[in-house]
Amino acid sequence: MNHTNTQEEAKRQAKPLAPKVKELIERSNSVILATVDAEGTPNSSYAPFVQVGNTFYILVSFMAKHTKNLADGRKTSVMFIEDESATKQIYARERLTIEASTSQVERDSEVWNTVVSHLKETHGKVVDVIAEMKDFILIGLHPTKGSYVNGFGSAYFVDQNLEIMEHRNDQNHQSK
């Protein structure tokens, strides 16, 4: 069988898997962050998170580059991704990538107290310690749009509510 026939067969067999966006988020304890500074220099990092409503919250230190980028209100990209040890195919890891706007939560506000309480329930007593440190701030990540992939030929557009909008079937993989 030649290379072209193998690719065509794979396309015929590839069927979109049912989207499980919420389940991926629920299995995640941290989110990968992609930010840029004022000069456009990219920075990637991660942070533990909690989700309250449709907003993801992270408690982050100004000692980290990404915190200033987030606090300055620039758009960011966040990604939830299946653990490498759990994937069946490294090229097709389940993932959700979201474009998000950011906001800083005022310390000791009602939202601050509610979210810090959720962070403590999720991530333990260490949250009590870091929430008291003055260099830590609470950032809200507000989804605007994104994409969800859960296998070959199984990619979807996602709206600001993390709901599937449509299957991304308009573009097929191309070979040389």
C-alpha positions as semicolon CSV with decimal commas, in nm:
position;residue;x (nm);y (nm);z (nm)
1;M;0,000;0,000;0,000
2;N;0,145;0,338;-0,090
3;H;0,159;0,648;0,130
4;T;-0,135;0,821;-0,045
5;N;-0,367;0,522;-0,002
6;T;-0,274;0,499;0,366
7;Q;-0,364;0,866;0,417
8;E;-0,693;0,828;0,231
9;E;-0,784;0,524;0,439
10;A;-0,702;0,712;0,760
11;K;-0,928;1,000;0,650
12;R;-1,216;0,760;0,585
13;Q;-1,173;0,596;0,923
14;A;-1,131;0,922;1,117
15;K;-1,461;1,008;1,278
16;P;-1,510;1,303;1,509
17;L;-1,522;1,199;1,872
18;A;-1,794;1,343;2,092
19;P;-1,667;1,669;2,245
20;K;-1,596;1,648;2,617
21;V;-1,477;2,001;2,690
22;K;-1,608;2,021;3,045
23;E;-1,460;1,681;3,134
24;L;-1,114;1,789;3,016
25;I;-1,133;2,102;3,231
26;E;-1,254;1,900;3,531
27;R;-0,956;1,662;3,496
28;S;-0,713;1,956;3,497
29;N;-0,558;2,119;3,802
30;S;-0,356;2,377;3,614
31;V;-0,375;2,574;3,293
32;I;-0,096;2,653;3,049
33;L;-0,061;3,028;2,983
34;A;0,071;3,208;2,676
35;T;0,122;3,581;2,724
36;V;0,313;3,864;2,556
37;D;0,480;4,170;2,705
38;A;0,459;4,530;2,580
39;E;0,734;4,462;2,324
40;G;0,554;4,154;2,193
41;T;0,795;3,905;2,350
42;P;0,610;3,579;2,419
43;N;0,617;3,400;2,752
44;S;0,469;3,065;2,842
45;S;0,398;2,937;3,190
46;Y;0,130;2,761;3,389
47;A;-0,080;2,822;3,698
48;P;-0,320;2,624;3,915
49;F;-0,675;2,744;3,857
50;V;-1,038;2,722;3,962
51;Q;-1,340;2,784;3,747
52;V;-1,625;2,992;3,887
53;G;-1,905;3,033;3,639
54;N;-1,746;3,086;3,300
55;T;-1,429;3,248;3,436
56;F;-1,102;3,079;3,523
57;Y;-0,912;3,229;3,815
58;I;-0,542;3,206;3,889
59;L;-0,347;3,336;4,190
60;V;-0,009;3,444;4,056
61;S;0,300;3,634;4,174
62;F;0,444;3,950;4,022
63;M;0,780;3,777;4,048
64;A;0,672;3,585;3,733
65;K;0,684;3,748;3,388
66;H;0,340;3,624;3,293
67;T;0,176;3,805;3,586
68;K;0,270;4,153;3,463
69;N;0,158;4,058;3,113
70;L;-0,178;3,941;3,250
71;A;-0,218;4,237;3,488
72;D;-0,162;4,481;3,202
73;G;-0,486;4,352;3,050
74;R;-0,341;4,204;2,734
75;K;-0,517;3,917;2,565
76;T;-0,384;3,575;2,649
77;S;-0,419;3,220;2,535
78;V;-0,478;2,939;2,780
79;M;-0,461;2,568;2,717
80;F;-0,589;2,260;2,894
81;I;-0,422;1,945;2,762
82;E;-0,444;1,575;2,828
83;D;-0,158;1,436;3,035
84;E;0,109;1,273;2,818
85;S;0,096;0,956;3,026
86;A;-0,277;0,918;2,954
87;T;-0,271;0,974;2,579
88;K;-0,292;0,695;2,326
89;Q;-0,136;0,905;2,047
90;I;0,110;1,185;2,128
91;Y;0,020;1,370;1,806
92;A;-0,348;1,374;1,895
93;R;-0,358;1,473;2,261
94;E;-0,696;1,604;2,372
95;R;-0,672;1,980;2,421
96;L;-0,873;2,297;2,462
97;T;-0,716;2,627;2,362
98;I;-0,896;2,946;2,458
99;E;-0,837;3,308;2,373
100;A;-0,918;3,511;2,683
101;S;-0,936;3,863;2,813
102;T;-0,807;3,927;3,164
103;S;-0,906;4,124;3,470
104;Q;-0,747;4,172;3,808
105;V;-0,967;4,099;4,112
106;E;-0,950;4,348;4,396
107;R;-0,791;4,200;4,707
108;D;-1,039;4,126;4,990
109;S;-1,341;4,188;4,766
110;E;-1,632;3,944;4,771
111;V;-1,506;3,784;4,449
112;W;-1,152;3,759;4,593
113;N;-1,277;3,584;4,908
114;T;-1,503;3,346;4,716
115;V;-1,238;3,248;4,464
116;V;-0,959;3,211;4,722
117;S;-1,190;2,981;4,918
118;H;-1,244;2,770;4,604
119;L;-0,869;2,767;4,536
120;K;-0,805;2,643;4,890
121;E;-1,067;2,366;4,854
122;T;-0,910;2,258;4,525
123;H;-0,538;2,307;4,587
124;G;-0,495;2,290;4,964
125;K;-0,377;2,503;5,254
126;V;-0,083;2,648;5,060
127;V;-0,339;2,890;4,915
128;D;-0,382;3,050;5,261
129;V;-0,010;3,126;5,265
130;I;0,028;3,263;4,913
131;A;-0,298;3,461;4,923
132;E;-0,149;3,665;5,210
133;M;0,169;3,746;5,015
134;K;0,141;4,097;4,872
135;D;0,308;4,005;4,541
136;F;0,028;3,760;4,460
137;I;-0,272;3,886;4,269
138;L;-0,590;3,716;4,152
139;I;-0,651;3,724;3,777
140;G;-0,973;3,634;3,599
141;L;-0,939;3,473;3,257
142;H;-1,255;3,536;3,053
143;P;-1,291;3,312;2,745
144;T;-1,374;3,483;2,415
145;K;-1,338;3,190;2,172
146;G;-1,129;2,882;2,118
147;S;-1,083;2,539;1,976
148;Y;-1,113;2,186;2,110
149;V;-0,932;1,887;1,962
150;N;-0,985;1,529;2,075
151;G;-0,822;1,328;1,800
152;F;-0,735;1,320;1,432
153;G;-1,020;1,469;1,229
154;S;-1,196;1,571;1,548
155;A;-1,154;1,945;1,600
156;Y;-1,419;2,197;1,697
157;F;-1,468;2,571;1,732
158;V;-1,568;2,676;2,084
159;D;-1,754;2,994;2,185
160;Q;-1,707;3,219;2,490
161;N;-1,932;2,987;2,695
162;L;-1,706;2,688;2,611
163;E;-1,986;2,540;2,404
164;I;-1,910;2,365;2,077
165;M;-2,006;2,585;1,783
166;E;-1,919;2,359;1,490
167;H;-1,691;2,083;1,374
168;R;-1,381;2,213;1,194
169;N;-1,426;1,990;0,891
170;D;-1,360;2,254;0,627
171;Q;-0,985;2,195;0,620
172;N;-0,835;1,852;0,564
173;H;-0,476;1,757;0,637
174;Q;-0,266;1,805;0,328
175;S;0,029;1,598;0,217
176;K;0,323;1,705;0,008
